[in-house]
Amino acid sequence: MLGMVALAGAGLAGWSAFAARKAEELAPADGLFMHLPGGRLHYVDLGPKDAPALVMIHGLMGQLRNFSHSLAERLIADHRVILVDRPGWGYSTIKGSRPGIAGQAASVAALIEQLDLDRPLVVGHSLGGAVALALGLGRPELIRGLSLIAPLSQPVDRAPGAFVGLLAPAPLRFAAAWLGAAPMGTLTRPSMARAVFAPDPVPGDFVTRGGGALAIRPKSYMAGSFELLHVRSEMIKLRARYAEMRVPVAILFGAQDRLLDPTLNGEQTAREIPGATLTLVDGGHMLPVTHPDVTAAWLRGIMA
C-alpha cells in the first residue's frame, strides 16, 4: 500500500512538472531580469525611454502578460510602460522567505530606483492594487500617484469562491502544489477563468497571450496560497494608514465585478484616502484585458 501511494505521488509530481514545462512553453518569459537582494524580478520595458512612465503590478494568479495582452499596446506610443512579475509570480523568483505585500512593494521600489524612473505612475490591478498602496505609503517620494484597477484595498473575511482551492494550510502547501495543483488546475481552469472574468467573456487567447497557462504551475499555487492566507492581516495594517497617504490616488472599478466588491474596495476606500477618486464603468474584474480602451483612456486622463 505504501509503495502504491509513493508511486501515485511520484506520478502526480511528474505530471505537475510536465504541465509546468508545457505552460512555460505556451507563455515564455519575454522580458528582462533584475537581480535584487530578495530575488530576481522579471519585467518588460516598453515605449520611449524619455516618455512619462507607468509601472504596472498584476494581481493574484496573474503575471505581467495580464497587461501586455491588450492594455500596454494602447499606451506605448507616448508612454514608457514597465510591466513586472511580482516576486514569486510569473518568472520572478524569491530568495529566502516569501515576501508579503510590503516586501513586494519594496521590490517594486527597488526596480523603480534601478531603472532611474522619474516618478512613474504606479498601476495596480486586483491584489497588485494592495502592493501599489503599500508602495504609495512606504515610498511616496518615488512616484507621482497610484492608479488602482479593481483593487483589493480592504480586509475581506473570506476568499473569493474562484480561489478557495488555494486555501491549503501551510504544512500541506507544498504537497498540494505538487500533487494537486496541475491536475486540478487543468480541469478547473476554464470555470475558474469564467468566474474571474464574469460577466465579461474570457478571451480565447488568454491562456497564451494573457499568461493564463502559468496559473497551473506548482509555483503559482504556492504563491497564491501564501498570499490568500496572509493578506487579511496585512490589509488590516495597510488600511489603518490610509489617512497618511500623500500621493494622488484614483480607482477604476467595473460595476459588475463579481470577484471584489466595488462598494467595499472602491467607494469605501475612496472615502478613507484623502482626495481619492472613484470611476465606475460597465464590466467585470479583468478590465485591462476585457475593456482596454476604457482603461487606457482613464489612465491617459490621469497622466494628463
Rosetta blueprint (number, residue, H / E / L):
1 M L
2 L H
3 G H
4 M H
5 V H
6 A H
7 L H
8 A H
9 G H
10 A H
11 G H
12 L H
13 A H
14 G H
15 W H
16 S H
17 A H
18 F H
19 A H
20 A H
21 R H
22 K H
23 A H
24 E H
25 E H
26 L H
27 A L
28 P L
29 A L
30 D L
31 G L
32 L E
33 F E
34 M E
35 H E
36 L E
37 P L
38 G L
39 G E
40 R E
41 L E
42 H E
43 Y E
44 V E
45 D E
46 L E
47 G L
48 P L
49 K L
50 D L
51 A L
52 P L
53 A E
54 L E
55 V E
56 M E
57 I E
58 H L
59 G L
60 L L
61 M L
62 G L
63 Q L
64 L L
65 R H
66 N H
67 F H
68 S H
69 H L
70 S L
71 L L
72 A H
73 E H
74 R H
75 L L
76 I L
77 A L
78 D L
79 H L
80 R E
81 V E
82 I E
83 L E
84 V E
85 D L
86 R L
87 P L
88 G L
89 W L
90 G L
91 Y L
92 S L
93 T E
94 I E
95 K L
96 G L
97 S L
98 R L
99 P L
100 G L
101 I H
102 A H
103 G H
104 Q H
105 A H
106 A H
107 S H
108 V H
109 A H
110 A H
111 L H
112 I H
113 E H
114 Q H
115 L L
116 D L
117 L L
118 D L
119 R L
120 P L
121 L E
122 V E
123 V E
124 G E
125 H E
126 S L
127 L H
128 G H
129 G H
130 A H
131 V H
132 A H
133 L H
134 A H
135 L H
136 G H
137 L H
138 G H
139 R L
140 P H
141 E H
142 L H
143 I L
144 R L
145 G E
146 L E
147 S E
148 L E
149 I E
150 A L
151 P L
152 L L
153 S L
154 Q L
155 P L
156 V L
157 D L
158 R L
159 A L
160 P L
161 G H
162 A H
163 F H
164 V H
165 G H
166 L H
167 L L
168 A L
169 P L
170 A H
171 P H
172 L H
173 R H
174 F H
175 A H
176 A H
177 A H
178 W H
179 L H
180 G H
181 A H
182 A H
183 P H
184 M H
185 G H
186 T H
187 L H
188 T H
189 R H
190 P H
191 S H
192 M H
193 A H
194 R H
195 A H
196 V H
197 F H
198 A L
199 P L
200 D L
201 P L
202 V L
203 P L
204 G L
205 D L
206 F L
207 V L
208 T L
209 R L
210 G L
211 G L
212 G H
213 A H
214 L H
215 A H
216 I H
217 R L
218 P H
219 K H
220 S H
221 Y H
222 M H
223 A H
224 G H
225 S H
226 F H
227 E H
228 L H
229 L H
230 H H
231 V H
232 R H
233 S H
234 E H
235 M H
236 I H
237 K H
238 L H
239 R H
240 A L
241 R L
242 Y H
243 A H
244 E H
245 M L
246 R L
247 V L
248 P L
249 V E
250 A E
251 I E
252 L E
253 F E
254 G E
255 A L
256 Q L
257 D L
258 R L
259 L L
260 L L
261 D L
262 P H
263 T H
264 L H
265 N H
266 G H
267 E H
268 Q H
269 T H
270 A H
271 R H
272 E H
273 I L
274 P L
275 G L
276 A L
277 T E
278 L E
279 T E
280 L E
281 V E
282 D L
283 G L
284 G L
285 H L
286 M L
287 L H
288 P H
289 V H
290 T H
291 H L
292 P H
293 D H
294 V H
295 T H
296 A H
297 A H
298 W H
299 L H
300 R H
301 G H
302 I H
303 M H
304 A L
